[in-house]
Amino acid sequence: MSRESRDSENLPENVEPGRHITTPYHCPTCGYDLRYATLAGRCSECGNPYNARSLAAGGVAGLRTAPVASADSDLPPGVSPQRHITKSLYCDRCGYSLRYSTLAGRCSECGNPYNARPVLMTGIFSATSVRIPTWEIVVGTILLLFGYRTIRAGVSPMVLWRLVVGGVAIALCMGCAASAISAMRRLIHFRPVMRRIRCREDDDD
């Protein structure tokens, strides 16, 4: 008995070699094992479209080189690229995935309004907006030192203009501190989203 016939006898019910993947095959995006899934479709783990039809002819040799299906060919029912988001975009407030939502609307997780149309895009998370507030920390520290020394020099003897300048510097320092705290909170809040983008859900390449 040939190897192919033995493998066919051990397949689960309703799994056919001509229609399903019968050898180890992993999603090109997240690495999920798609054995016994249809030859072409969407990964049940991350939603990335795949096409493993080369397995039917090339066998194991075509595992890692199977072409990925186009984004438009395997969309869920009722989803169209003209009206819905078909790639990985995230809410700018809570980081919720907006894939398959309408191009404009409100986040179903936090209610944040968004617009994913390229010309009018608002409310959509951008990885470039997450950063360490180095500039605010450096400028705030300089303003704090300058304001402290200016106010101290204007107290004895009393010099009004020194006190005013020092007060303005301290006020600007407080603004830099508030901006730095906001940026750090945003960095901490969106770390899981950044991890998902890097590891498994960014299929825009």
KARANOR-V311907 format. One record per run of one state. SS is the DSSP state (A for helix, B for strand, O for the rest). FROM is the first residue (numbers start at 1). TO is the last residue. If there is no record, write none. Layout:
# KARANOR-V311907
ss = <SS;SS>
from = <FROM;FROM>
to = <TO;TO>
This chain:
# KARANOR-V311907
ss = <O;A;O;B;O;B;O;B;O;B;O;B;O;B;O;A;O;B;O;B;O;B;O;B;O;B;O;B;O;B;O;B;O;A;O;A;O;A;O;A;O>
from = <1;3;10;20;21;26;27;33;34;38;39;40;43;49;52;54;63;84;85;90;92;97;98;102;103;104;107;113;116;122;123;124;125;127;130;134;156;160;190;191;202>
to = <2;9;19;20;25;26;32;33;37;38;39;42;48;51;53;62;83;84;89;91;96;97;101;102;103;106;112;115;121;122;123;124;126;129;133;155;159;189;190;201;205>
